[in-house]
Amino acid sequence: MKILSLHCDYLKFKAVKKAIKEPEELSENQKKASEIKEPLVIFTAVEKSDELNLKKASDLLVENILDLMKKVDAKKVVVYPYAHLSSNLSSPKAALEVLTETEKKLKEKKVDVTRAPFGYYKEFELKCKGHPLAELSREINLDGSKEGKLKPQETAGVLGTDEKYDPTQLLRQISKTKLDTSKLKENDHRILGQKLDLFSFSETAPGMVFWHNNGLVIYNELVNYWRDEHKKAGYQEISTPQILDKKLWQVSGHWEKYKDNIFLTTYEGREFAVKPMNCPGGMLVYKARPKSYKDLPLRVGELGIVHRQELSGVLAGLFRVIKFTQDDAHIFCTEKQLENEIVLIMKLINKFFTKFNLQFDHVELSTRPEKRIGSDEVWDKAEKVLEDVLKKEKINYKINKGDGAFYGPKIDFHIKDSLGRTHQCPTIQLDFAMPERFELEYNGEDNQKHRPVMIHRVIYGSLERFIGILLEHTNGNLPVWLSPIQVRVLSFTDRNNKACEMLFEKLKEEGIRVDIDLESTTVNDKVRNAELMKIPYIIVLGDKEEQNNTLAVRQKGEKPQFGIKTENFIRDLKEKIKNRGDYLSNKMAIANLSNLINELKQKDFYKKFIEENPDAFLAAGFFVLDLDSENHKYQLDFFLPKLNKLAISEYPFNEIKIQNDEIKEAKILDENLKIDTNNLVDEINNLKIKNDYNKKTSKIVAILKDDLWNLTCLSPSLDVLRIHLNSLNGNCEKFEKINMASFMDVRKGKKEP
């Protein structure tokens, strides 16, 4: 038997229509919609093996339900038949007998129990609580075990002889894995994974990802970005073993909470656990050497691979897996350092999710659960620290009562993707208890032993799940630095094959991920195939390109550009890959600018913003001069002298004049730069940028680097712009002042902002 227990705020369900020929008869009351508040829902699949002893199967189910109720302190139970948890179901008659008998026995024990109708398709709605024990799965065997261990099987033959088996039959059994796409949307990451050759799954390793080369490129690039940013932020990186003694998990407190979801093994008579979490290993690394107050704060990160048992019926592509990489970090610090460290983590989280254009939907402060370690005094202190930081940073948050980790309260960040769905990814957890249990110490300034405080945090969360979110958020159209194939070279005719091969080798030598298509088919077919693979850049070489030693380049979502010099293309592309820029098209970038301008015009902030932040707007890449506002002369007098001081050779200025919603003029202020603005004019006119005031003249001046209007390539300047836009939305009261000389250094790549 397999069960999935969900501790919920509520459950609503209603029988809709028959799912089997002879479902149970329902009373008029059972046919109505039901709603149960604060239930423990037990989704149950009775299996063929349970038919050997239905009474014992029912007794074991009751025993497990009572155990789970005690763990989460639930007062109500819903027994819910759920066939999807198993592919080896018992007969309907046997399943109904087990479930009705279970209901009867629970009522005899004075349990408030509801049993959902058996044999019907049901519509249901629930809200699952977010605490660590809210979702648990178990496999219950007739021998009474819950871990799902297999009994030793008799083998054909004796020790020293070969086992008897049919390899062909075994291969047939393990080759049955096939993705059912009938109920999946086109942008489902599982479909994209197949189309783009990113990953696959196999029943030989349920819930574990087989990364193909293309998918592993994405995985490794995310890891590299993580490592680069954490190194800049002062983190060390460690790696701890996959299998650790059971005693370690008992010390940490994880054993009592998670033992049903841990893979176990034995070695030389000792019981070991495959780690479901990274933190206990991090405790041992801390204890390996004496620590001083001078070592704190100690920031330690680990991209640790963890395993957690899940029932096969709840696995869902990259979103719900058994083996995954968790980007854990643990910060050991003093109580005085706590607030500053939490703020630094928040800034790092914001930097990451701004990079991926993922917005935060809401933030939750999750407080003490019923089952926890540590005293109430310690919990009071920990919850107050987190709440104080949220208030000081002017972050809107909700209280999620009772959903903290068993060792401490936490701040959970919920992001929203392009489909409007929310996902909880980053989390910051405060822990006074585990350092106590592991007796962590440092020598203080007073030469006495002191106990550090510990912060647990993740940014991606599960790297696998984050990749799934990112694929669906972008529909597979990843930025160029993340794209498995960054450039595809196409031949116009067979005559151009040699030139294509030479270009292919040159791009490969430059470290660009490139492939080549020399098939004897039409260029349109080749372009279509490249677009289906979501490749950011397509280069076509024909006779004209060979003669002129140029390229015809088609950027994703753009019309082809002709006459591009190979050296210029390679230089620009390498810089964008190095800077991990987001590669938007002209139209998308201008739309972003248009939306921003409209947003700014809705707020009467010009004078205050310019007065307090002149360099921020300037350094971010552009500023708005609204000729219709009373502040017009003030803006011109303030900004133009600053523009004149900038080195035009490094900061090309582009002046766009808009009148009556149409572009009247577009020019480059630096006449030495040869950039064609005709296409830009067409793009903006097509968008019909509106003037929210009197539809008179407005002037927009943009300071861009390298790529005309490619605003999202202004990293790191764009991050600054976003920070200040957040301030306009009320997320902070004071605007930071930015030193222009410092930004000049940032633009030249001398330092980070």
C-alpha positions in Angstrom: 0.0 0.0 0.0 1.2 3.5 -0.8 0.0 6.7 1.0 0.7 10.4 0.6 -0.2 12.5 3.6 -0.9 16.2 3.2 -1.5 18.5 6.2 -3.9 21.1 4.8 -5.6 24.3 5.8 -8.7 22.9 4.1 -9.9 20.2 1.6 -13.0 20.5 -0.7 -14.2 17.5 -2.8 -17.2 16.3 -4.6 -18.0 13.1 -6.5 -18.6 13.9 -10.2 -19.1 10.7 -12.1 -18.4 7.0 -11.9 -14.8 5.8 -12.5 -15.5 2.1 -12.3 -18.4 -0.1 -13.2 -19.5 -0.8 -9.7 -18.6 2.1 -7.3 -20.0 2.2 -3.8 -23.5 3.5 -3.4 -23.7 7.1 -2.2 -26.3 8.6 0.1 -27.7 12.0 -0.9 -25.5 13.6 1.7 -22.4 11.9 0.2 -23.2 13.2 -3.2 -22.9 16.8 -2.0 -19.7 18.8 -2.0 -17.8 18.5 1.3 -15.3 20.8 3.0 -13.1 19.9 5.9 -11.0 22.5 7.8 -7.5 21.7 9.1 -7.4 18.0 8.0 -4.6 15.5 7.5 -5.5 14.1 4.1 -4.3 10.5 3.5 -4.3 9.8 -0.2 -4.3 6.0 -0.4 -3.6 3.3 -3.0 -4.3 -0.3 -2.0 -2.1 -2.7 -3.9 -2.3 -6.4 -5.0 0.1 -7.4 -2.3 -2.3 -6.2 0.4 -4.9 -8.7 -0.8 -2.9 -11.4 1.1 -4.3 -10.1 4.4 -6.8 -7.3 4.1 -7.4 -7.1 7.8 -3.7 -6.6 8.5 -3.4 -4.1 5.7 -6.2 -2.0 7.4 -4.6 -2.3 10.8 -1.3 -1.1 9.5 -3.0 1.8 7.7 -4.7 2.8 10.9 -1.4 2.6 12.8 0.4 4.8 10.2 -2.5 7.4 10.2 -2.4 7.7 14.0 1.4 8.1 13.8 1.2 10.8 11.2 -1.6 12.6 13.1 0.6 12.8 16.2 3.6 14.1 14.2 1.6 17.1 12.8 -0.8 17.4 15.7 -3.9 17.0 13.4 -7.4 16.5 14.9 -9.2 15.6 11.7 -8.4 12.9 9.0 -9.7 12.4 5.5 -9.1 9.0 4.0 -9.0 9.7 0.2 -8.8 6.8 -2.3 -6.1 7.8 -4.9 -5.2 5.2 -7.5 -2.6 7.4 -9.1 0.0 6.5 -6.4 0.5 3.0 -7.7 0.6 1.0 -11.0 0.0 -2.3 -9.1 -3.5 -1.8 -7.7 -5.7 -4.3 -5.9 -9.2 -5.1 -7.0 -11.8 -2.4 -6.3 -13.6 -4.7 -3.9 -10.5 -5.3 -1.8 -9.5 -1.6 -1.8 -13.0 -0.6 -0.7 -12.9 -3.2 2.1 -9.6 -1.9 3.4 -10.7 1.7 3.3 -14.1 1.1 5.0 -12.5 -1.0 7.7 -9.9 1.7 8.3 -12.7 4.3 8.7 -14.5 2.1 11.1 -11.4 1.4 13.3 -10.5 5.1 13.4 -14.0 6.0 14.6 -13.7 3.4 17.3 -10.6 5.3 18.4 -12.6 8.5 18.6 -10.9 10.0 15.6 -12.8 12.7 13.6 -12.5 10.9 10.2 -14.1 11.5 6.8 -13.8 9.0 3.9 -14.0 10.3 0.4 -16.3 8.4 -2.1 -14.7 5.3 -3.7 -15.0 4.5 -7.4 -15.7 8.0 -8.6 -13.9 10.8 -10.4 -13.8 13.7 -8.0 -13.1 17.3 -8.2 -11.1 18.5 -5.3 -9.3 21.6 -4.0 -6.9 21.9 -1.1 -4.4 24.2 0.4 -1.4 22.4 1.8 0.5 23.9 4.8 4.2 24.7 4.1 5.9 23.2 7.2 8.5 20.4 6.8 6.0 17.6 7.7 3.1 18.9 5.6 3.9 16.5 2.8 5.0 12.9 3.6 4.9 9.7 1.6 5.1 6.1 2.8 5.0 2.6 1.5 3.4 0.2 3.9 4.2 -3.5 3.6 2.4 -6.4 5.3 5.5 -7.1 7.3 4.9 -3.7 9.1 7.8 -1.8 7.6 7.2 1.7 6.4 10.5 2.4 4.6 9.7 0.3 1.6 12.7 -1.9 1.9 12.8 -4.9 -0.4 13.0 -8.3 1.2 16.0 -10.4 0.0 15.0 -12.5 -3.0 16.0 -16.1 -3.6 18.4 -16.3 -6.4 18.7 -19.1 -9.0 21.8 -21.0 -8.1 24.3 -20.8 -5.2 27.1 -18.6 -4.2 29.8 -18.6 -6.9 27.4 -19.4 -9.7 25.8 -17.0 -12.2 22.2 -15.8 -11.6 19.8 -17.0 -14.2 18.0 -14.2 -16.0 17.1 -13.2 -19.5 18.8 -9.9 -20.5 16.4 -9.3 -23.3 13.4 -9.6 -21.0 15.1 -7.3 -18.4 15.9 -4.7 -21.1 12.3 -4.8 -22.2 11.2 -4.1 -18.6 13.5 -1.2 -18.1 12.8 0.4 -21.5 9.2 1.2 -20.9 9.6 4.8 -19.8 7.6 7.1 -22.1 6.4 10.7 -21.5 2.6 11.1 -21.7 2.2 14.5 -23.3 -1.6 14.3 -23.8 -2.3 16.5 -20.7 0.8 18.7 -20.9 0.9 22.3 -22.2 3.3 23.1 -25.0 5.7 25.0 -22.8 5.8 22.3 -20.1 9.4 21.8 -19.2 9.1 18.0 -19.8 8.1 18.7 -23.5 10.8 21.3 -23.9 13.3 18.9 -22.4 12.5 16.4 -25.1 12.4 18.9 -28.0 15.7 20.6 -27.0 17.4 17.3 -26.0 18.1 18.6 -22.4 17.2 15.6 -20.1 15.3 12.4 -19.7 14.0 10.1 -17.0 14.1 6.3 -16.7 12.3 3.8 -14.5 15.7 2.4 -13.6 16.1 5.5 -11.4 12.7 7.0 -10.6 12.7 10.7 -9.9 16.4 11.1 -10.9 17.4 13.2 -13.9 19.5 11.9 -16.8 21.1 15.1 -18.0 22.0 15.2 -21.7 24.8 17.4 -23.0 22.5 20.4 -23.8 20.8 20.3 -20.4 24.1 19.8 -18.5 25.4 23.0 -20.2 22.5 24.9 -18.6 23.1 23.2 -15.3 26.8 24.0 -15.4 26.3 27.6 -16.4 23.9 28.2 -13.5 26.5 26.6 -11.2 29.3 28.8 -12.6 27.1 31.9 -12.1 26.4 30.8 -8.6 30.1 30.3 -7.8 31.1 33.6 -9.3 28.6 35.6 -7.4 29.2 33.8 -4.1 32.9 34.2 -4.4 32.4 38.0 -4.8 30.1 37.9 -1.8 32.8 36.3 0.4 31.6 32.7 0.5 33.8 29.6 0.8 32.6 26.4 -0.9 32.7 23.0 0.6 31.5 19.5 -0.4 30.4 16.9 2.1 29.7 13.1 1.8 26.6 11.6 0.3 26.2 8.9 3.0 26.5 9.6 6.7 26.0 7.7 9.9 22.4 7.6 11.3 23.7 9.0 14.6 24.5 12.4 12.9 20.9 12.7 11.8 19.7 11.9 15.3 22.0 14.6 16.7 20.7 17.2 14.2 17.1 16.4 14.9 16.4 15.4 11.3 15.9 11.7 12.1 12.7 12.1 14.1 11.2 14.5 11.5 12.3 12.9 8.2 13.3 9.2 8.8 10.4 8.0 6.6 11.8 9.9 3.6 15.5 8.9 4.1 17.2 6.2 2.0 19.0 3.9 4.4 21.8 1.4 4.0 24.2 -0.6 6.2 27.9 -1.0 6.3 29.8 -3.3 8.6 26.9 -3.5 10.9 26.3 0.3 11.1 23.2 2.1 9.8 23.8 4.9 7.4 21.5 7.5 5.7 21.8 8.9 2.2 21.7 12.6 3.1 18.4 14.3 2.5 19.9 17.7 3.5 23.3 19.3 3.6 23.4 21.1 7.0 24.7 18.4 9.3 27.7 17.8 7.1 28.4 21.6 7.3 28.3 21.4 11.1 31.2 18.9 11.0 33.2 21.1 8.7 32.8 24.0 11.2 33.9 21.7 14.1 37.0 20.5 12.2 39.1 23.5 13.3 38.9 25.9 16.2 37.2 29.2 15.4 37.8 32.8 16.6 35.6 35.8 16.5 37.9 37.1 13.8 36.6 34.2 11.5 33.0 35.4 11.8 30.9 35.9 9.9 31.8 32.6 8.2 29.9 32.1 5.0 30.0 28.5 3.7 28.2 27.4 0.5 27.6 23.9 -0.8 26.0 22.7 -4.1 25.1 19.5 -2.4 23.3 16.5 -4.0 20.6 15.2 -1.8 18.1 12.3 -2.0 14.6 12.1 -0.5 12.1 9.3 -0.8 9.0 10.2 -2.7 6.2 7.9 -4.1 6.4 7.5 -7.8 2.8 8.9 -8.2 3.8 12.3 -7.0 6.9 12.8 -9.1 6.6 15.5 -11.7 9.5 16.1 -14.1 12.1 18.5 -12.6 9.5 20.0 -10.3 9.3 17.0 -7.9 12.3 14.6 -7.9 14.1 12.2 -5.6 17.7 13.3 -6.3 18.4 17.0 -6.7 21.1 19.6 -6.1 20.4 22.1 -3.4 22.4 25.4 -3.4 22.8 25.5 0.4 24.8 28.0 2.3 25.3 28.3 6.0 26.4 31.6 7.7 27.9 31.3 11.1 28.0 34.7 12.9 27.4 36.5 16.2 24.0 37.9 17.2 25.2 41.4 16.5 26.1 40.4 12.9 22.7 38.7 12.2 20.8 41.6 10.7 23.5 42.7 8.4 24.1 39.2 7.1 20.3 38.7 6.5 20.2 42.0 4.5 23.2 40.9 2.4 21.5 37.6 1.6 18.4 39.5 0.5 20.5 41.6 -1.8 22.1 38.5 -3.3 18.7 36.9 -3.8 17.4 40.1 -5.5 20.5 40.1 -7.8 19.9 36.5 -8.9 16.2 36.9 -9.7 16.7 40.2 -11.4 19.2 38.5 -13.7 16.6 35.9 -14.7 13.7 38.5 -14.9 11.7 36.7 -12.3 9.7 38.9 -10.1 8.7 38.3 -6.4 5.0 37.7 -5.9 5.1 37.8 -2.1 7.2 37.2 1.0 6.2 35.1 4.0 7.6 35.0 7.6 7.0 31.5 8.8 6.8 31.1 12.5 7.3 28.3 15.1 5.7 24.9 14.3 4.1 22.6 16.9 6.9 20.1 16.6 10.2 22.0 17.1 13.5 22.0 18.9 14.7 24.9 21.1 13.1 26.9 23.9 10.3 29.5 23.5 12.7 32.2 24.6 15.1 31.3 21.7 12.2 31.2 19.2 10.9 34.6 20.4 14.4 36.0 19.8 14.8 34.4 16.4 11.3 35.5 15.1 11.9 39.1 16.3 15.2 39.3 14.4 13.6 38.3 11.1 10.6 40.5 11.6 12.8 43.5 12.5 14.8 43.0 9.3 11.7 42.8 7.1 10.4 46.0 8.6 13.6 47.9 8.4 14.0 47.0 4.7 10.4 48.0 4.0 9.5 44.6 2.7 5.8 43.7 2.6 5.3 40.3 4.1 2.6 37.9 5.3 2.8 35.8 8.6 2.7 32.1 7.8 1.9 30.8 11.3 3.3 27.5 12.3 5.2 26.8 9.1 8.8 27.5 10.2 11.5 24.8 10.1 11.7 22.6 13.2 14.9 24.4 14.2 14.0 28.0 13.5 11.7 30.6 11.8 12.3 31.5 8.1 11.6 34.0 5.4 10.3 32.5 2.2 10.4 34.3 -1.1 7.7 33.4 -3.7 8.4 34.3 -7.3 6.0 34.7 -10.1 6.7 33.3 -13.6 5.5 34.5 -17.0 2.4 32.3 -16.7 1.4 33.9 -13.5 2.2 30.9 -11.3 4.0 31.3 -8.0 7.0 29.2 -6.8 8.7 29.3 -3.5 12.5 29.2 -4.2 14.8 31.3 -2.0 14.5 30.9 1.8 16.4 32.4 4.8 16.2 30.3 8.0 17.5 31.4 11.4 18.8 28.7 13.7 19.9 29.1 17.3 19.2 25.4 18.1 21.5 23.4 15.8 24.7 25.1 16.9 23.6 24.2 20.5 23.0 20.5 19.6 26.4 20.3 17.8 28.2 22.3 20.5 29.6 24.8 18.0 31.9 27.3 19.5 34.3 30.2 18.8 36.7 32.2 21.0 35.4 35.7 21.6 37.3 38.9 22.1 37.1 38.2 25.9 39.0 34.9 25.2 35.9 33.0 26.4 34.0 30.3 24.5 30.8 31.6 22.8 28.1 29.9 20.7 27.6 31.2 17.1 24.2 31.7 15.5 23.5 30.0 12.2 21.6 31.1 9.1 20.5 28.5 6.6 19.7 29.8 3.1 19.1 28.8 -0.5 18.7 30.9 -3.6 17.9 28.6 -6.5 16.4 26.1 -4.0 16.6 22.9 -6.0 18.7 23.5 -9.1 16.6 21.0 -11.0 13.3 22.7 -10.1 14.8 26.1 -10.9 15.7 24.9 -14.4 12.2 23.7 -14.9 10.8 27.1 -13.8 13.2 28.9 -16.0 12.4 26.8 -19.1 8.7 27.4 -18.7 9.1 31.1 -17.8 11.1 31.7 -21.0 9.4 28.9 -23.1 12.9 27.6 -23.7 14.2 31.0 -25.1 17.1 31.2 -22.8 19.5 34.2 -22.8 22.6 33.6 -24.9 25.0 32.9 -22.0 22.7 30.0 -20.8 21.8 28.6 -24.3 23.3 25.2 -24.9 24.0 26.2 -28.6 24.7 29.9 -29.0 25.3 30.0 -32.7 24.4 27.8 -35.7 26.2 28.3 -39.0 24.2 27.5 -42.1 25.3 27.2 -45.7 23.3 28.9 -48.5 24.5 26.3 -51.0 26.9 23.4 -51.1 29.5 25.9 -52.6 29.6 27.6 -49.2 30.3 24.5 -47.1 34.0 25.0 -46.8 33.6 28.7 -45.7 31.0 27.5 -43.1 33.4 24.9 -41.8 36.2 27.5 -41.4 33.8 29.9 -39.6 32.6 27.0 -37.4 36.1 26.2 -36.3 36.9 29.9 -35.7 33.9 30.3 -33.4 34.7 27.1 -31.6 38.2 28.3 -31.0 36.8 31.5 -29.5 34.9 29.5 -26.9 31.5 30.0 -28.4 29.1 27.1 -28.3 28.4 26.6 -32.0 27.1 23.9 -34.4 26.8 23.7 -38.1 24.1 22.6 -40.6 25.4 21.7 -44.1 22.3 19.6 -45.1 21.3 19.8 -48.8 18.0 21.4 -48.1 16.6 25.0 -48.3 17.8 27.8 -46.1 14.3 28.3 -44.9 14.2 24.7 -43.6 17.5 25.2 -41.9 16.5 28.4 -40.3 13.2 26.9 -39.1 15.1 23.9 -37.5 17.4 26.3 -35.7 14.5 28.4 -34.4 12.8 25.2 -33.1 16.0 24.5 -31.2 15.7 28.1 -29.7 19.2 29.0 -30.9 19.9 32.7 -30.3 22.1 33.4 -33.4 21.8 32.0 -36.8 24.5 32.8 -39.4 24.0 32.2 -43.1 27.0 32.2 -45.4 26.4 32.6 -49.2 28.5 33.7 -52.1 28.1 37.4 -51.3 29.2 36.9 -47.7 32.2 34.9 -48.9 33.2 37.6 -51.3 32.9 40.4 -48.8 34.2 38.5 -45.9 31.0 39.3 -43.9 28.2 37.5 -42.2 24.4 37.5 -42.5 23.2 37.3 -38.9 19.7 36.5 -37.7 19.2 37.2 -34.0 16.3 35.4 -32.2 13.1 37.4 -32.9 14.8 39.8 -35.3 15.1 40.4 -39.0 18.4 39.3 -40.5 21.3 41.8 -40.6 23.7 41.8 -43.5 27.3 42.9 -43.9 28.4 42.1 -40.3 32.1 41.9 -39.9 33.2 38.5 -38.4 35.6 40.2 -35.9 32.9 42.6 -34.7 30.3 39.8 -34.3 32.7 37.6 -32.2 33.9 40.5 -30.1 30.3 41.7 -29.2 29.0 38.2 -28.6 31.9 37.2 -26.4 31.4 40.3 -24.3 27.7 39.6 -23.9 28.4 36.0 -22.9 31.0 37.2 -20.4 28.7 39.8 -18.9 25.8 37.3 -18.9 23.6 39.8 -20.6 19.9 39.1 -21.4 19.8 39.6 -25.2 16.5 41.2 -26.0 15.5 42.4 -29.4 15.2 46.1 -30.3 11.4 45.9 -30.1 11.4 44.2 -26.7 14.0 46.7 -25.3 12.1 49.7 -26.7 8.8 48.3 -25.2 10.6 48.1 -21.8 11.7 51.7 -22.2 8.2 52.8 -23.2 6.6 51.0 -20.2 9.2 52.6 -17.9 8.5 56.1 -19.2 4.8 55.7 -18.8 5.3 54.4 -15.3 7.5 57.4 -14.4 5.0 59.8 -15.8 2.3 58.5 -13.5 4.4 59.5 -10.5 5.2 63.2 -9.8 8.7 62.4 -8.7 10.9 64.1 -11.3 12.4 66.9 -9.3 12.9 64.9 -6.1 14.4 61.9 -8.0 16.8 64.0 -10.0 17.7 66.1 -7.0 18.6 63.1 -4.9 19.8 60.7 -7.6 21.1 62.4 -10.7 23.9 59.9 -11.3 21.7 56.9 -10.8 19.5 57.6 -13.7 22.4 58.7 -15.8 24.5 55.6 -15.0 21.6 53.3 -15.5 21.7 54.0 -19.2 19.2 56.7 -20.0 17.1 59.5 -18.4 13.9 61.2 -19.3 13.6 64.8 -20.2 9.9 65.7 -20.3 9.6 69.0 -22.2 6.0 69.4 -21.1 6.7 69.5 -17.4 7.6 72.5 -15.3 10.9 70.9 -14.4 12.1 70.8 -18.0 14.6 73.7 -17.7 15.8 72.3 -14.4 16.5 68.9 -16.0 18.3 70.3 -18.9 20.5 72.6 -16.8 21.3 69.7 -14.5 21.9 66.9 -16.9 23.5 68.4 -20.0 26.8 69.5 -18.3 27.1 65.9 -17.0 26.6 64.5 -20.5 29.3 66.7 -21.9 31.8 65.5 -19.4 31.4 61.8 -20.4 33.9 60.3 -22.8 31.9 59.9 -26.0 34.2 57.2 -27.3 33.2 55.0 -24.4 29.6 56.2 -24.0 27.9 56.8 -27.4 24.8 59.0 -26.9 21.7 58.4 -29.1 19.2 61.2 -29.3 15.6 60.4 -30.2 13.0 63.1 -30.7 9.3 62.2 -30.4 6.5 64.4 -31.6 2.8 63.5 -31.8 3.6 59.9 -31.0 6.0 59.5 -33.9 9.7 59.6 -34.3 10.8 62.7 -36.2 14.5 62.4 -35.8 17.0 59.9 -34.6 20.7 60.7 -34.6 24.0 59.7 -32.9 25.6 62.5 -31.0 29.0 61.1 -31.7 29.3 61.4 -35.5 32.2 59.0 -35.6 29.9 56.1 -34.8 28.3 54.5 -37.8 25.0 53.1 -36.6 22.0 52.9 -38.8 19.0 54.3 -36.9 16.4 53.9 -39.7 15.3 50.4 -38.4 15.1 51.8 -34.9 12.8 54.6 -36.0 10.5 52.1 -37.6 10.4 49.9 -34.5 9.5 52.8 -32.2 6.9 54.2 -34.6 5.3 50.8 -34.8 4.9 50.7 -31.0 3.2 54.1 -31.0 4.8 55.4 -27.8 2.3 57.6 -26.1 2.8 61.0 -24.4 0.6 60.9 -21.3 0.5 64.7 -20.9 -0.4 66.9 -23.9 1.0 64.8 -26.7 3.5 67.5 -27.5 7.2 67.1 -27.8 9.2 64.8 -25.5 12.9 64.0 -25.8 14.5 60.8 -24.7 18.3 60.6 -24.5 19.8 57.1 -24.1 23.4 56.3 -23.0 24.1 52.9 -24.4 27.1 50.7 -24.5 27.9 48.7 -27.7 24.4 47.7 -28.7 21.8 50.2 -29.8 18.8 50.1 -27.4 19.7 46.7 -26.0 18.9 47.9 -22.5 19.2 44.6 -20.7 22.8 44.3 -21.8 23.7 47.3 -19.5 24.7 44.9 -16.8 25.5 45.8 -14.1 23.9 49.2 -14.7 20.5 47.7 -15.3 20.5 46.2 -11.8 20.9 49.7 -10.4 18.0 50.9 -12.5 15.8 48.1 -11.2 16.8 48.9 -7.6 15.7 52.5 -8.1 12.5 51.5 -9.8 11.8 49.3 -6.7 12.4 52.4 -4.6 9.8 54.3 -6.7 7.3 51.5 -6.0 7.6 52.2 -2.3 10.0 49.4 -1.3 12.3 51.8 0.4 12.1 55.4 1.6 15.6 56.7 0.9 17.3 56.7 -2.5 20.9 55.6 -2.5 23.3 58.1 -3.9 25.7 56.8 -6.5 29.1 58.1 -7.2 29.5 58.8 -10.9 33.3 58.2 -10.9 32.6 54.8 -9.3 30.2 54.0 -12.1 32.7 55.0 -14.7 35.0 52.3 -13.3 32.1 49.8 -13.3 31.4 50.6 -17.0 35.1 50.0 -17.8 34.9 46.7 -16.0 37.4 47.7 -13.3 35.1 46.8 -10.4 31.6 45.7 -9.4 28.9 48.2 -8.3 
